[in-house]
């Protein structure tokens, strides 16, 4: 091998290593960011190709998590401040819109599967019902 061929092999190895690190970085940013009910948008939808938006629904809040190259963007709405949940269904994907009662911008999630969108709405409505029932309604009749 000549010196030029060695140089080309090293260049190819470095390029492969860089591509592998970038692929790993994109893959790791797409993993669920928390345990529980996390819904991830499809990478084939608008705005989610590299880093798909994820939505975590807990009994007390809804969290929209959007990874970035460095860091993340998170927006949280407490169950008491959710005024409505709207699902806009398209041909392939659905968009979920979580509106607040406080007048701030809603959480808008593009590119979820239709079944996931329906499950997100169902969970939010169930958790809101439990939240507004209060702790006294959650006690069992035997404890009273």
KEGU-344735 format. One record per residue (C-alpha): x, y, z; residue in three letters. Coordinates in nm, 3 decimals, padded with zeros to 5 digits. Layout:
BEGIN
NODE  X  Y  Z  rest
NODE  X  Y  Z  ALA
...
***
This chain:
BEGIN
NODE  X  Y  Z  rest
NODE  00.000  00.000  00.000  UNK
NODE  00.112  00.347  -00.070  UNK
NODE  00.095  00.640  00.168  UNK
NODE  -00.203  00.781  -00.020  UNK
NODE  -00.402  00.458  00.020  UNK
NODE  -00.325  00.452  00.394  UNK
NODE  -00.449  00.808  00.420  UNK
NODE  -00.775  00.718  00.240  UNK
NODE  -00.834  00.419  00.472  UNK
NODE  -00.785  00.641  00.779  UNK
NODE  -01.021  00.902  00.635  UNK
NODE  -01.285  00.635  00.569  UNK
NODE  -01.246  00.497  00.923  UNK
NODE  -01.284  00.842  01.078  UNK
NODE  -01.589  00.918  00.860  UNK
NODE  -01.747  00.585  00.961  UNK
NODE  -01.680  00.658  01.330  UNK
NODE  -01.838  01.003  01.303  UNK
NODE  -02.148  00.862  01.130  UNK
NODE  -02.174  00.586  01.394  UNK
NODE  -02.155  00.838  01.681  UNK
NODE  -02.419  01.060  01.517  UNK
NODE  -02.648  00.760  01.460  UNK
NODE  -02.608  00.655  01.823  UNK
NODE  -02.680  01.014  01.939  UNK
NODE  -03.001  01.035  01.734  UNK
NODE  -03.109  00.688  01.852  UNK
NODE  -03.045  00.768  02.219  UNK
NODE  -03.243  01.093  02.196  UNK
NODE  -03.541  00.895  02.058  UNK
NODE  -03.566  00.655  02.353  UNK
NODE  -03.844  00.717  02.609  UNK
NODE  -03.732  00.994  02.845  UNK
NODE  -03.926  00.864  03.148  UNK
NODE  -04.103  00.554  03.268  UNK
NODE  -04.481  00.533  03.256  UNK
NODE  -04.723  00.632  02.983  UNK
NODE  -04.490  00.788  02.724  UNK
NODE  -04.617  00.834  02.369  UNK
NODE  -04.362  00.900  02.096  UNK
NODE  -04.444  01.064  01.765  UNK
NODE  -04.347  00.887  01.445  UNK
NODE  -04.018  00.979  01.283  UNK
NODE  -04.206  00.990  00.952  UNK
NODE  -04.419  01.285  01.061  UNK
NODE  -04.357  01.658  01.025  UNK
NODE  -04.097  01.795  01.265  UNK
NODE  -04.005  01.458  01.416  UNK
NODE  -03.754  01.310  01.172  UNK
NODE  -03.443  01.322  01.389  UNK
NODE  -03.577  01.377  01.739  UNK
NODE  -03.940  01.270  01.782  UNK
NODE  -04.149  01.455  02.036  UNK
NODE  -04.263  01.250  02.333  UNK
NODE  -04.558  01.303  02.566  UNK
NODE  -04.566  01.171  02.923  UNK
NODE  -04.907  01.150  03.089  UNK
NODE  -04.911  01.111  03.468  UNK
NODE  -05.199  01.135  03.717  UNK
NODE  -05.100  01.497  03.788  UNK
NODE  -04.962  01.641  03.462  UNK
NODE  -04.895  01.620  03.090  UNK
NODE  -04.533  01.672  02.982  UNK
NODE  -04.425  01.737  02.623  UNK
NODE  -04.056  01.648  02.580  UNK
NODE  -03.875  01.752  02.262  UNK
NODE  -03.509  01.644  02.241  UNK
NODE  -03.256  01.864  02.063  UNK
NODE  -02.897  01.813  01.950  UNK
NODE  -02.787  01.952  02.285  UNK
NODE  -03.045  01.959  02.562  UNK
NODE  -03.421  01.936  02.541  UNK
NODE  -03.738  02.143  02.551  UNK
NODE  -04.008  02.046  02.800  UNK
NODE  -04.350  02.193  02.863  UNK
NODE  -04.573  02.077  03.148  UNK
NODE  -04.941  02.134  03.211  UNK
NODE  -05.098  02.031  03.542  UNK
NODE  -05.421  01.828  03.519  UNK
NODE  -05.611  02.108  03.695  UNK
NODE  -05.519  02.348  03.413  UNK
NODE  -05.620  02.134  03.115  UNK
NODE  -05.940  02.267  02.963  UNK
NODE  -05.975  02.037  02.662  UNK
NODE  -05.804  01.772  02.452  UNK
NODE  -05.858  01.768  02.076  UNK
NODE  -05.752  01.502  01.827  UNK
NODE  -05.712  01.599  01.461  UNK
NODE  -05.698  01.279  01.258  UNK
NODE  -05.531  01.274  00.920  UNK
NODE  -05.485  01.001  00.665  UNK
NODE  -05.199  00.833  00.851  UNK
NODE  -05.119  01.028  01.168  UNK
NODE  -05.308  01.223  01.431  UNK
NODE  -05.229  01.551  01.602  UNK
NODE  -05.315  01.598  01.969  UNK
NODE  -05.390  01.945  02.105  UNK
NODE  -05.398  01.990  02.484  UNK
NODE  -05.552  02.329  02.566  UNK
NODE  -05.500  02.507  02.897  UNK
NODE  -05.744  02.706  03.105  UNK
NODE  -05.475  02.963  03.187  UNK
NODE  -05.462  03.113  02.840  UNK
NODE  -05.107  02.999  02.762  UNK
NODE  -05.017  02.824  02.439  UNK
NODE  -05.152  02.471  02.408  UNK
NODE  -04.934  02.164  02.382  UNK
NODE  -04.945  02.057  02.017  UNK
NODE  -04.816  01.710  01.929  UNK
NODE  -04.785  01.612  01.562  UNK
NODE  -04.749  01.266  01.416  UNK
NODE  -04.893  01.021  01.668  UNK
NODE  -05.059  00.697  01.567  UNK
NODE  -05.438  00.717  01.584  UNK
NODE  -05.458  00.456  01.862  UNK
NODE  -05.199  00.643  02.069  UNK
NODE  -05.388  00.971  02.026  UNK
NODE  -05.712  00.814  02.149  UNK
NODE  -05.529  00.652  02.442  UNK
NODE  -05.368  00.987  02.533  UNK
NODE  -05.708  01.157  02.542  UNK
NODE  -05.861  00.873  02.744  UNK
NODE  -05.580  00.883  03.002  UNK
NODE  -05.603  01.261  03.041  UNK
NODE  -05.980  01.246  03.088  UNK
NODE  -05.951  00.962  03.340  UNK
NODE  -05.678  01.137  03.541  UNK
NODE  -05.876  01.462  03.539  UNK
NODE  -06.184  01.282  03.670  UNK
NODE  -05.979  01.122  03.947  UNK
NODE  -05.810  01.453  04.029  UNK
NODE  -06.133  01.652  04.059  UNK
NODE  -06.306  01.379  04.257  UNK
NODE  -06.059  01.454  04.534  UNK
NODE  -05.897  01.228  04.794  UNK
NODE  -06.224  01.164  04.980  UNK
NODE  -06.381  00.998  04.675  UNK
NODE  -06.075  00.777  04.627  UNK
NODE  -06.104  00.620  04.974  UNK
NODE  -06.260  00.280  04.994  UNK
NODE  -06.593  00.238  05.178  UNK
NODE  -06.422  00.007  05.432  UNK
NODE  -06.186  00.285  05.549  UNK
NODE  -06.474  00.523  05.631  UNK
***
